Amino acid sequence: MKNKNIIGEKIKKLRLEKNITQKDLAKHSNCTHIQVSNYENGKVIPSTDVLISISECLGVTLDFLVRDKVSDIAKTKLNDVELLKQFEKIIKLEESTKNLIKEVIEAIIVKSQLKQIV
């Protein structure tokens, strides 16, 4: 039951953050809004195909939805320990500050990509 709740809580949190209705998520995931509600409330675990569709709609990886801890995912993909520690501190900041940091990171990435083109 624990994993059902973790997956459901993540789906609901992400859906609300992105202002997506249960009906819209259901439509994208080929299920009903009642099923989405059941996923979010931990009554049912979505099938793999539905999880993939949900993760695509919400803009996250399947790993993110099914793993217990975000830090577990980060540790498997992020080898820079110092950067990982900084991200762990960022997670605790206010949402507006986190959004600002995301914008700065995105700007740096775009600038780097543009340099590679030129």
C-alpha positions as CSV (number, residue, x, y, z in Angstrom):
1,M,0.0,0.0,0.0
2,K,2.9,2.3,0.7
3,N,4.1,2.5,-3.0
4,K,0.5,3.2,-4.1
5,N,0.4,6.2,-1.9
6,I,3.8,7.5,-3.0
7,I,3.0,7.2,-6.6
8,G,-0.5,8.7,-6.2
9,E,0.8,11.6,-4.1
10,K,3.5,12.4,-6.7
11,I,0.9,12.3,-9.5
12,K,-1.5,14.6,-7.6
13,K,1.3,17.0,-6.6
14,L,2.7,17.3,-10.1
15,R,-0.8,17.6,-11.7
16,L,-1.8,20.4,-9.4
17,E,1.6,22.2,-9.8
18,K,1.0,22.1,-13.6
19,N,-2.7,23.1,-13.3
20,I,-3.8,19.9,-15.1
21,T,-7.3,18.6,-14.3
22,Q,-7.9,14.9,-13.5
23,K,-10.0,14.8,-16.7
24,D,-7.1,16.2,-18.8
25,L,-4.6,13.8,-17.3
26,A,-7.0,10.9,-17.9
27,K,-7.6,11.9,-21.5
28,H,-3.8,12.0,-22.2
29,S,-3.3,8.7,-20.3
30,N,-6.2,6.8,-21.9
31,C,-8.1,6.2,-18.7
32,T,-10.9,7.9,-16.8
33,H,-10.8,10.7,-14.3
34,I,-12.2,8.3,-11.8
35,Q,-9.1,6.1,-12.4
36,V,-6.9,9.1,-11.9
37,S,-8.6,9.8,-8.6
38,N,-8.1,6.2,-7.6
39,Y,-4.4,6.5,-8.5
40,E,-4.0,9.7,-6.5
41,N,-5.7,8.3,-3.5
42,G,-3.6,5.2,-3.5
43,K,-6.5,2.8,-4.2
44,V,-5.0,1.5,-7.4
45,I,-1.5,1.4,-9.0
46,P,-1.6,2.4,-12.6
47,S,-0.4,0.0,-15.3
48,T,3.1,0.5,-16.7
49,D,1.6,2.0,-19.9
50,V,-0.6,4.4,-18.0
51,L,2.4,5.4,-15.8
52,I,4.4,6.1,-18.9
53,S,1.7,8.3,-20.3
54,I,1.2,10.1,-17.0
55,S,4.9,10.8,-16.6
56,E,5.1,12.2,-20.2
57,C,2.0,14.4,-19.5
58,L,3.5,15.7,-16.2
59,G,7.0,16.2,-17.7
60,V,8.8,13.8,-15.4
61,T,10.6,10.5,-15.8
62,L,9.0,7.2,-14.9
63,D,11.8,6.7,-12.3
64,F,10.6,9.8,-10.6
65,L,7.1,8.6,-10.2
66,V,7.9,5.1,-9.0
67,R,10.9,5.6,-6.7
68,D,10.4,6.4,-3.0
69,K,12.9,9.2,-2.8
70,V,14.0,11.9,-5.3
71,S,17.5,11.8,-3.9
72,D,17.7,8.1,-4.9
73,I,17.1,9.1,-8.5
74,A,19.5,12.0,-8.3
75,K,22.2,9.9,-6.8
76,T,22.0,7.4,-9.7
77,K,22.1,10.1,-12.3
78,L,24.3,12.8,-10.7
79,N,27.9,11.9,-9.9
80,D,28.9,15.4,-8.8
81,V,28.6,15.1,-5.0
82,E,29.0,18.9,-4.4
83,L,26.3,19.7,-7.0
84,L,24.0,17.0,-5.4
85,K,24.4,18.7,-2.0
86,Q,23.5,22.0,-3.4
87,F,20.4,20.6,-5.0
88,E,19.4,19.1,-1.7
89,K,19.6,22.6,-0.1
90,I,17.7,24.1,-3.0
91,I,14.8,21.7,-2.4
92,K,14.2,23.3,1.0
93,L,13.9,26.8,-0.4
94,E,10.7,28.7,-1.0
95,E,9.0,27.9,-4.3
96,S,9.6,31.4,-5.8
97,T,13.4,31.1,-5.1
98,K,13.4,27.6,-6.6
99,N,11.7,29.0,-9.7
100,L,14.3,31.7,-10.0
101,I,17.1,29.1,-9.7
102,K,15.5,27.0,-12.4
103,E,15.3,30.1,-14.7
104,V,19.0,30.8,-14.2
105,I,20.0,27.2,-14.8
106,E,17.9,27.2,-18.0
107,A,19.5,30.4,-19.2
108,I,23.0,28.9,-18.6
109,I,22.0,25.7,-20.6
110,V,20.6,27.7,-23.5
111,K,23.7,29.9,-23.6
112,S,25.9,26.8,-23.6
113,Q,23.8,25.3,-26.4
114,L,24.0,28.5,-28.5
115,K,27.8,28.5,-28.1
116,Q,28.0,25.0,-29.5
117,I,26.0,26.0,-32.5
118,V,28.1,29.0,-33.3
